[in-house]
Amino acid sequence: MDTFEFIPSAVRFRSLKIFAVAAALYLGLRFSGAQKFFVDDAGGIGALIHIIGTLYSVLYAFATYVIWGQFTAVENEILKESGSLKNLLVFSRPLAEKERDPIVRAVKTYARSVVETEWGALSRKEETEKTDRMFLQIVTSVTEVKPADDTQRAIFERLLEIANQASAHRDERLALSVKRMPRTLFVFVSVTAIMILLLVLCFPFHSVLLGLASVAITSTLLLFAHFVLTDLDNPFEGTWNVGNEPFGELITRFS
């Protein structure tokens, strides 16, 4: 099993290209004699790398914390919403078949639409009017239930409560799904990473091989850090994303 299979081949190829460009720049500066101008200031450049590196680590940790919190919040709301819909199917079982069937059909139709279309729409930050209408149909199918006695009335009230819970979780899920990392923060993190790489290129290493190794390690780590940040920023596409399996179960497991 490939250890790096979780990293798309396009990202790995981009890493090689960036390293090739960075290595070419480093060798160009090295053999053109340009790095001689920085020999006397090597200590200052090292201190500057340390300062900017510390700033980058703080910014990156903050950005990752915010994005990961949003990612897990979306995942939690998915589980809560799908769980409420499962409860709707379970608690509606005592109803007569003619009253329960519209609820089951509405839930399954909505779940199928979420799996097939809404995930893609949310990844592109598009409107979800189609699934909005289908969810409204679930609420309508519940409100159209006519309880015949006290037992069914208790069931009806419970179903209304569950439908309201599902609606609240859906609203929260959609609100969280369209949020992205602030552009200013993204630019700040990216510029800081570029500055670190530029300073490493200018640093007058005594050994060419050590300089190339430092450029390779720095460029690779910064690129993969950038990849993780951008990949997690969109919970609905990429390598790490929230799954729609909880809604898929509504289609296949519940009747």
C-alpha positions in Angstrom: 0.0 0.0 0.0 1.4 3.4 -1.0 2.1 5.5 2.1 1.4 8.7 0.2 -1.8 7.5 -1.6 -3.8 10.0 0.5 -1.9 12.8 -1.3 -3.2 13.2 -4.9 -0.7 12.5 -7.6 -1.2 16.1 -9.0 0.0 17.5 -5.6 3.0 15.2 -5.6 3.9 16.2 -9.1 3.5 19.9 -8.3 5.8 19.4 -5.3 8.5 18.0 -7.7 8.1 20.9 -10.0 8.3 23.5 -7.2 11.4 21.8 -5.9 13.0 21.7 -9.3 12.4 25.5 -9.7 13.6 26.2 -6.2 16.7 24.0 -6.7 17.5 25.8 -10.0 17.2 29.2 -8.3 19.4 28.0 -5.4 22.1 26.7 -7.7 21.9 29.8 -9.9 22.4 32.0 -6.8 25.1 29.7 -5.5 27.3 29.5 -8.7 26.7 33.1 -9.8 28.3 34.3 -6.6 25.2 36.1 -5.5 25.1 34.3 -2.2 28.5 35.8 -1.3 26.7 39.0 -0.5 24.9 37.2 2.3 27.9 35.5 3.9 28.5 38.2 6.5 24.8 38.3 7.3 24.2 34.6 7.6 23.4 34.9 11.3 20.9 37.6 10.6 19.2 35.6 7.8 19.1 32.6 10.2 17.4 34.8 12.9 15.0 36.1 10.3 14.1 32.6 9.2 13.5 31.7 12.8 11.3 34.7 13.4 9.2 34.3 10.3 9.1 30.5 10.8 7.6 31.1 14.3 5.1 33.5 12.9 4.2 31.0 10.2 3.7 28.2 12.7 1.4 30.3 14.8 -0.7 31.5 11.8 -0.8 28.0 10.4 -1.9 26.5 13.7 -4.6 29.1 14.1 -5.9 28.6 10.5 -5.9 24.8 10.9 -7.7 25.1 14.2 -10.4 27.2 12.7 -10.8 25.1 9.6 -10.8 21.8 11.5 -13.4 23.1 13.9 -15.6 24.1 11.0 -15.0 20.7 9.3 -16.0 18.7 12.4 -19.0 21.0 13.0 -20.3 20.2 9.5 -19.7 16.5 10.1 -21.6 16.6 13.5 -24.6 18.4 11.9 -24.7 15.8 9.2 -24.9 13.1 11.8 -27.6 15.0 13.8 -29.7 15.8 10.8 -29.6 12.2 9.4 -30.2 10.9 12.9 -33.3 13.0 13.2 -34.6 11.7 9.9 -33.9 8.1 11.0 -35.9 8.8 14.1 -38.7 10.2 12.0 -38.9 6.9 10.1 -38.7 4.8 13.3 -41.3 6.8 15.3 -43.7 6.8 12.4 -44.0 3.0 12.3 -47.1 2.8 14.5 -49.0 5.0 12.0 -51.3 3.6 9.4 -49.6 2.7 6.1 -51.4 5.4 4.1 -50.1 8.1 6.6 -46.6 6.7 7.0 -45.9 6.0 3.3 -45.7 9.8 2.3 -43.3 10.4 5.1 -41.0 7.5 4.1 -41.1 8.5 0.4 -40.4 12.2 1.3 -37.4 11.2 3.5 -35.9 8.8 0.9 -36.4 11.3 -2.0 -34.7 14.0 0.1 -31.8 11.8 1.1 -31.3 10.7 -2.5 -31.2 14.3 -3.7 -28.7 15.2 -0.9 -26.4 12.4 -1.9 -26.6 12.9 -5.7 -26.8 16.7 -6.0 -26.4 18.7 -2.8 -22.9 17.6 -2.0 -21.6 18.9 -5.3 -23.7 22.1 -5.0 -22.3 22.8 -1.6 -18.7 22.2 -2.7 -19.3 24.9 -5.4 -21.1 27.2 -2.9 -24.3 27.0 -5.1 -27.9 27.3 -4.0 -29.7 24.3 -2.7 -33.3 25.2 -3.7 -34.0 21.7 -5.0 -33.3 19.9 -1.7 -34.9 22.8 0.2 -38.2 22.0 -1.5 -37.8 18.3 -0.9 -37.1 18.9 2.8 -40.2 21.0 3.0 -42.1 18.1 1.6 -41.0 16.0 4.6 -42.4 18.6 6.9 -45.6 18.7 4.9 -46.0 14.9 5.0 -45.7 15.1 8.8 -48.2 17.9 9.2 -50.7 16.1 7.0 -51.0 13.2 9.5 -54.5 13.1 11.1 -54.3 11.5 14.5 -57.3 9.4 15.3 -56.8 9.0 19.1 -54.6 10.1 22.0 -51.9 7.5 21.2 -51.6 8.7 17.6 -51.7 12.3 18.8 -48.7 11.7 21.0 -46.9 10.1 18.0 -47.9 13.1 15.8 -46.5 15.6 18.4 -43.3 13.6 18.6 -42.9 13.5 14.8 -43.4 17.3 14.7 -40.7 17.7 17.3 -38.3 15.5 15.3 -39.1 17.3 12.1 -38.3 20.6 13.8 -35.0 19.2 15.1 -34.0 18.0 11.6 -34.9 21.4 10.2 -32.7 23.2 12.7 -29.8 20.8 12.0 -30.2 21.3 8.3 -30.1 25.1 8.6 -27.0 24.9 10.8 -25.3 22.4 8.4 -26.0 24.7 5.4 -24.8 27.8 7.2 -21.5 26.0 8.2 -21.0 24.4 4.8 -20.7 27.7 2.9 -18.1 29.2 5.2 -14.5 29.3 4.0 -11.2 30.5 5.4 -11.0 34.3 5.3 -9.1 35.4 2.1 -6.9 37.7 4.1 -5.7 34.9 6.4 -5.0 32.6 3.5 -2.9 35.3 1.7 -1.0 36.1 4.9 -0.1 32.4 5.5 0.9 31.9 1.8 3.1 35.1 1.7 4.8 34.0 5.0 5.5 30.6 3.5 7.0 32.2 0.4 9.2 34.4 2.5 10.6 31.4 4.4 11.5 29.7 1.1 13.1 32.8 -0.3 15.3 33.2 2.8 16.4 29.6 2.6 17.4 30.1 -1.1 19.5 33.1 -0.1 21.1 31.4 2.9 24.9 30.8 2.2 25.2 27.2 3.2 28.8 25.9 3.2 27.8 22.7 1.5 25.9 22.6 -1.8 24.3 19.3 -0.9 23.1 20.6 2.4 21.7 23.7 0.7 19.8 21.5 -1.8 18.5 19.3 1.0 17.3 22.3 2.9 15.5 23.7 -0.1 13.9 20.3 -0.8 12.7 19.8 2.7 11.4 23.4 3.1 9.6 23.5 -0.3 8.0 20.1 0.2 6.8 20.8 3.8 5.4 24.2 2.8 3.6 22.8 -0.2 2.0 19.9 1.8 1.1 22.3 4.6 -0.6 24.5 1.9 -2.4 21.4 0.5 -3.8 20.3 3.9 -5.0 23.8 4.6 -6.8 24.2 1.2 -8.1 20.7 1.2 -9.8 20.9 4.6 -11.2 24.3 3.8 -13.8 22.7 1.6 -15.5 19.9 3.5 -17.3 18.5 0.4 -14.5 17.8 -2.0 -10.8 16.9 -1.9 -8.9 14.1 -0.1 -10.3 14.8 3.3 -14.1 15.4 3.1 -17.3 14.7 5.0 -19.1 11.6 3.7 -22.7 11.4 2.7 -23.1 7.8 4.0 -25.5 8.8 6.8 -27.9 10.0 4.2 -27.2 6.9 2.0 -28.3 4.7 4.9 -31.7 6.4 4.8 -32.2 5.2 1.3 -31.0 1.6 1.7 -31.5 0.5 5.3 -34.8 2.1 6.4 -38.2 1.2 5.0 
